[in-house]
Amino acid sequence: MAIFSLALGTATKNRDGKIIEAFFPNPLLNPSDALVSAIAKVVDFQEGNQAVEVTSSQAAQLATAFNANGDSANSSFATKAGSSSQPLVLVILATDEQPTSVAEGFLKLQLISHRLVQPHGTVLDGIFGLLHNIAWTNVGPIDLPELAERQIDARLNGDVITVDCVDKFPKMVDYVVPAGIRIADTSRVRLGAHVGQGTTVMHEGFINFNAGTTGVSMVEGRISAGVMVGEGSDVGGGASIMGTLSGGGKMVISIGENCLLGANSGLGFPLGDRCTIESGLYVTAGTKVRMLDLSGKEIEIAKARDLAGQTDLLFRRHSVTGQIECLTNKTAVELNNELHHNN
């Protein structure tokens, strides 16, 4: 049977026995029919999307099933997990639909961060309502109603619980560190971010969930939810890209290849390849832009949304009149290869 995704992982429960997060070290996309059939027999899976809690004996059987189908990584994990006291969960997604459980939601976020799917490559509708705020601490995730008591108990034992953040989404690197990346401040990249190989995220850079880069990029500004940045592009310090959750509406905003958002600039419409927005200039979809030909003569006044996806454009503000202008970009950004060779 054709399956969208399958993953075995550990889960954290609150005192009411509800799963509040789940970790999947080796999620699978489009697993083989043979593997799905073998696993279905262990957990009595019939159809649909399910999150199944797994017993120790089932974990051993799953290890055998994974091993028989050539998946040594999941087989090894299942073997170790079988002797663990942590709750185990198996998520089977027959189809790519809106997640209905916390475990399903966490699997989908990890599919993106493992680079198995790109942003917009899996359905995340309703995930904000599905997840709830968690205290992400040095001793693991803690449900907020339990935090104060846990902190008191820790203090009485001479320990301290450090709360890194209170959020629905944890930082990505607590779940997966993709190959070939550099992140100066790991708290600024959320789980569900897609960080392409060769990407460098500097201290003030930020990548939201369901957003990210395709490959080599420099990120010193903000990549909002839903935004994808193309190979070789540079998001300058303090620059901001409007996301679908922060005012961009339903328009999918993206940046093409070899683009530059200057420091403290902003973007609110899809940008094509080899485009530049000068420092300090925020161009939204409705911004009126004075179009210039190669000689500097005005062609027309257009809205920025009408230029969506077009290549080789330079957006600047006239230093005297303040009018936003657009002309052919004569030079494209070129990143320093040495800075992005992240071994």
Phi and psi in degrees as a GROMACS rama.xvg file:
@    title "Ramachandran Plot"
@    xaxis  label "Phi"
@    yaxis  label "Psi"
@TYPE xy
-75.6876  129.18  ALA-2
-127.518  138.046  ILE-3
-70.0037  -51.2209  PHE-4
-154.589  155.666  SER-5
-148.931  139.747  LEU-6
-157.595  142.106  ALA-7
-110.424  133.692  LEU-8
-156.147  -177.111  GLY-9
-100.63  156.843  THR-10
-132.45  157.828  ALA-11
-113.043  131.57  THR-12
-111.822  152.808  LYS-13
-87.3015  -177.371  ASN-14
-66.2674  -17.4313  ARG-15
-88.7907  2.80734  ASP-16
82.1866  12.1914  GLY-17
-91.5939  134.789  LYS-18
-70.457  126.904  ILE-19
-109.234  -14.2734  ILE-20
-165.417  162.564  GLU-21
-148.169  143.785  ALA-22
-117.531  124.149  PHE-23
-121.731  102.881  PHE-24
-70.1635  -28.8789  PRO-25
-137.718  64.1841  ASN-26
-65.9254  148.782  PRO-27
-115.156  138.897  LEU-28
-109.26  129.259  LEU-29
50.7606  59.2273  ASN-30
-63.5675  158.487  PRO-31
-65.9839  152.843  SER-32
-60.6035  -36.5052  ASP-33
-64.3433  -42.5197  ALA-34
-66.4394  -44.9004  LEU-35
-60.2235  -41.6339  VAL-36
-63.2864  -42.3688  SER-37
-66.2042  -41.2986  ALA-38
-71.1808  -36.6336  ILE-39
-59.274  -35.1087  ALA-40
-68.6055  -32.4693  LYS-41
-71.6417  -42.4654  VAL-42
-108.353  8.45614  VAL-43
57.4823  45.4038  ASP-44
-80.2333  133.75  PHE-45
-109.768  -57.0077  GLN-46
-166.356  172.181  GLU-47
84.192  -168.999  GLY-48
-105.901  126.297  ASN-49
-139.69  148.291  GLN-50
-117.778  111.479  ALA-51
-112.425  126.859  VAL-52
-75.0357  136.112  GLU-53
-111.154  135.007  VAL-54
-85.4817  169.584  THR-55
-62.3201  -41.7354  SER-56
-66.4783  -37.4544  SER-57
-67.3648  -35.0349  GLN-58
-60.6041  -40.5595  ALA-59
-63.7235  -40.8569  ALA-60
-67.4368  -36.6998  GLN-61
-65.9627  -37.8587  LEU-62
-59.1917  -42.8305  ALA-63
-63.8262  -42.7336  THR-64
-64.0384  -44.0813  ALA-65
-62.1993  -45.5979  PHE-66
-63.1413  -40.3524  ASN-67
-65.982  -20.3117  ALA-68
-109.684  21.8113  ASN-69
77.7231  16.2408  GLY-70
-106.03  84.9149  ASP-71
-70.6259  -32.3695  SER-72
-63.9369  -49.9038  ALA-73
-70.5831  -31.2487  ASN-74
-63.6806  -43.9545  SER-75
-64.4489  -42.0104  SER-76
-64.1127  -43.6068  PHE-77
-62.7016  -37.2091  ALA-78
-63.6838  -46.8131  THR-79
-66.9405  -40.4172  LYS-80
-64.3891  -30.1386  ALA-81
-62.4072  -26.062  GLY-82
-100.136  7.15481  SER-83
-90.816  154.552  SER-84
-88.5853  -6.20263  SER-85
-71.9221  144.081  GLN-86
-61.444  140.155  PRO-87
-112.93  142.821  LEU-88
-136.544  137.015  VAL-89
-113.444  122.103  LEU-90
-108.072  126.24  VAL-91
-119.826  119.697  ILE-92
-110.074  100.329  LEU-93
-65.6515  -37.2992  ALA-94
-134.122  159.078  THR-95
-88.0688  91.9814  ASP-96
-127.711  174.038  GLU-97
-55.1863  127.446  GLN-98
-63.6071  143.627  PRO-99
-117.992  -1.7259  THR-100
-139.422  159.404  SER-101
-59.8676  -42.0592  VAL-102
-61.5395  -41.2364  ALA-103
-63.1305  -42.6248  GLU-104
-61.7475  -43.7252  GLY-105
-67.4031  -34.3395  PHE-106
-62.8736  -44.8006  LEU-107
-63.867  -39.7585  LYS-108
-62.3723  -39.6124  LEU-109
-74.0874  -27.3997  GLN-110
-60.1388  -38.2108  LEU-111
-70.7683  -47.6724  ILE-112
-68.3912  -24.9575  SER-113
-80.7774  0.621506  HIS-114
65.0239  23.3065  ARG-115
-79.3101  -29.892  LEU-116
-135.706  153.974  VAL-117
-90.6602  163.261  GLN-118
-50.009  141.982  PRO-119
70.5463  5.94202  HIS-120
-91.8586  -2.57485  GLY-121
-146.611  151.449  THR-122
-77.1634  120.236  VAL-123
-117.967  12.7569  LEU-124
-53.7078  134.289  ASP-125
81.3269  4.38226  GLY-126
-69.3831  -29.574  ILE-127
-64.0121  -39.9974  PHE-128
-74.9409  -25.3977  GLY-129
-75.6779  -44.0092  LEU-130
-86.0506  159.816  LEU-131
-135.861  165.878  HIS-132
-64.4806  135.145  ASN-133
-127.019  147.016  ILE-134
-85.0061  113.205  ALA-135
-93.7005  112.728  TRP-136
-124.405  176.426  THR-137
-71.8739  -8.9636  ASN-138
-114.613  18.9992  VAL-139
103.682  178.513  GLY-140
-71.7778  138.245  PRO-141
-130.292  130.457  ILE-142
-63.4478  135.725  ASP-143
-56.0037  -41.1813  LEU-144
-61.7435  -17.5222  PRO-145
-100.29  -6.66755  GLU-146
-64.0612  -49.6946  LEU-147
-57.9629  -44.5157  ALA-148
-64.8898  -40.6865  GLU-149
-64.171  -37.8463  ARG-150
-67.2955  -41.2075  GLN-151
-62.8881  -47.0895  ILE-152
-59.8906  -40.3512  ASP-153
-64.1125  -43.8116  ALA-154
-62.9475  -40.1706  ARG-155
-66.5057  -21.7492  LEU-156
-95.9758  8.17797  ASN-157
80.3854  14.6721  GLY-158
-112.54  169.014  ASP-159
-132.049  132.82  VAL-160
-95.1959  119.655  ILE-161
-95.5071  123.473  THR-162
-94.2622  112.153  VAL-163
-75.6148  -39.8539  ASP-164
-165.15  161.787  CYS-165
-119.405  110.374  VAL-166
-161.305  165.974  ASP-167
-80.5057  -24.9766  LYS-168
-117.286  126.19  PHE-169
-79.666  175.601  PRO-170
-75.654  146.883  LYS-171
-60.457  -42.9733  MET-172
-68.7796  -12.1976  VAL-173
-75.474  -8.76688  ASP-174
-120.168  -38.3212  TYR-175
-157.515  138.578  VAL-176
-117.339  99.2678  VAL-177
-63.0826  153.455  PRO-178
-67.7972  144.466  ALA-179
73.6961  34.29  GLY-180
-124.709  163.704  ILE-181
-136.995  125.08  ARG-182
-128.064  115.919  ILE-183
-73.1149  -38.321  ALA-184
-128.844  101.197  ASP-185
-66.3844  -20.5175  THR-186
-68.5743  -11.7734  SER-187
-98.015  9.47026  ARG-188
-125.883  112.124  VAL-189
-82.8005  153.243  ARG-190
-58.2911  135.811  LEU-191
100.835  -2.86199  GLY-192
-78.5931  147.409  ALA-193
-110.489  105.229  HIS-194
-106.794  107.288  VAL-195
-67.9219  153.912  GLY-196
-62.5788  129.72  GLN-197
97.173  -3.36981  GLY-198
-78.9074  138.169  THR-199
-115.901  126.318  THR-200
-111.42  111.715  VAL-201
-79.4241  178.198  MET-202
-55.9881  -37.6285  HIS-203
-96.7206  1.31091  GLU-204
-71.6085  152.078  GLY-205
-145.548  135.44  PHE-206
-129.331  120.584  ILE-207
-81.6418  175.214  ASN-208
-70.2872  155.716  PHE-209
56.3496  38.0657  ASN-210
-155.062  167.379  ALA-211
152.509  -150.858  GLY-212
-126.06  153.592  THR-213
-89.5188  -24.2874  THR-214
-166.809  -133.615  GLY-215
-66.2359  118.023  VAL-216
-152.925  155.802  SER-217
-109.948  124.819  MET-218
-119.874  105.983  VAL-219
-117.084  -1.35887  GLU-220
-121.979  -155.683  GLY-221
-106.333  123.767  ARG-222
-105.186  107.141  ILE-223
-79.3565  169.548  SER-224
-56.9475  133.709  ALA-225
90.7302  -5.09585  GLY-226
-97.3382  136.415  VAL-227
-120.488  134.58  MET-228
-111.866  129.665  VAL-229
-77.5512  167.544  GLY-230
-54.4281  132.88  GLU-231
80.7512  7.37527  GLY-232
-93.786  156.708  SER-233
-126.054  118.734  ASP-234
-99.2478  102.954  VAL-235
-66.253  166.897  GLY-236
-56.6115  126.082  GLY-237
78.8756  -2.45593  GLY-238
-71.265  152.774  ALA-239
-136.877  137.6  SER-240
-113.883  123.809  ILE-241
-69.271  127.798  MET-242
-99.8091  171.118  GLY-243
-68.5804  -18.2991  THR-244
-94.748  -3.97982  LEU-245
-126.74  33.1416  SER-246
115.803  -5.77734  GLY-247
-82.5569  -2.14933  GLY-248
64.0587  -141.081  GLY-249
-93.6015  -5.95292  LYS-250
-67.1015  127.71  MET-251
-82.8895  111.933  VAL-252
-93.2196  134.609  ILE-253
-147.674  165.857  SER-254
-122.544  133.346  ILE-255
-74.9987  -161.887  GLY-256
-86.5379  148.708  GLU-257
55.0053  43.6665  ASN-258
-103.658  164.04  CYS-259
-135.703  122.024  LEU-260
-99.5476  112.671  LEU-261
-63.1161  165.399  GLY-262
-55.185  134.103  ALA-263
60.9384  23.6805  ASN-264
-91.7423  177.35  SER-265
-150.135  154.779  GLY-266
-136.009  134.706  LEU-267
-132.891  23.857  GLY-268
-154.206  161.687  PHE-269
-67.0027  131.612  PRO-270
-106.51  134.585  LEU-271
-78.3266  -167.715  GLY-272
-75.5668  150.578  ASP-273
55.3708  44.5778  ARG-274
-110.076  154.297  CYS-275
-134.614  136.639  THR-276
-116.891  124.204  ILE-277
-66.8384  160.824  GLU-278
-58.0793  136.785  SER-279
80.6403  -0.742111  GLY-280
-102.01  121.375  LEU-281
-104.67  117.896  TYR-282
-112.143  112.613  VAL-283
-96.6644  173.307  THR-284
-60.743  -32.8145  ALA-285
-92.1066  1.24557  GLY-286
-62.6724  131.896  THR-287
-85.1235  126.605  LYS-288
-119.221  131.996  VAL-289
-84.5423  112.965  ARG-290
-84.3239  131.501  MET-291
-118.439  146.551  LEU-292
-87.2168  -175.479  ASP-293
-64.0901  -23.3626  LEU-294
-88.3796  -3.49597  SER-295
91.1429  7.60907  GLY-296
-85.0742  139.285  LYS-297
-68.2048  132.542  GLU-298
-97.7272  -49.9637  ILE-299
-167.566  171.455  GLU-300
-106.188  124.454  ILE-301
-129.873  159.012  ALA-302
-85.2131  146.056  LYS-303
-58.1893  -33.8666  ALA-304
-60.6427  -26.0635  ARG-305
-72.7928  -12.2009  ASP-306
-102.788  7.37842  LEU-307
-56.3994  128.567  ALA-308
81.4929  -5.83309  GLY-309
-76.7543  148.492  GLN-310
-98.1143  163.28  THR-311
57.6788  48.9668  ASP-312
-115.067  142.308  LEU-313
-118.533  121.097  LEU-314
-103.918  129.12  PHE-315
-145.722  165.102  ARG-316
-110.315  129.184  ARG-317
-61.8686  126.232  HIS-318
-69.8186  -14.9346  SER-319
-103.201  -50.79  VAL-320
-86.6147  -22.7326  THR-321
81.2188  -1.44073  GLY-322
-66.5788  134.699  GLN-323
-79.5934  128.889  ILE-324
-120.773  156.182  GLU-325
-136.953  130.395  CYS-326
-144.064  172.809  LEU-327
-63.4424  132.617  THR-328
-82.6806  113.502  ASN-329
-82.2382  -18.8102  LYS-330
-134.994  136.24  THR-331
-99.2126  154.418  ALA-332
-66.4222  145.25  VAL-333
-133.923  117.159  GLU-334
-79.8351  153.442  LEU-335
-75.4398  112.691  ASN-336
-58.9429  -35.7603  ASN-337
-65.3004  -35.1091  GLU-338
-69.4204  -23.8892  LEU-339
-111.627  15.7701  HIS-340
-90.4923  81.2126  HIS-341
-94.4616  83.917  ASN-342
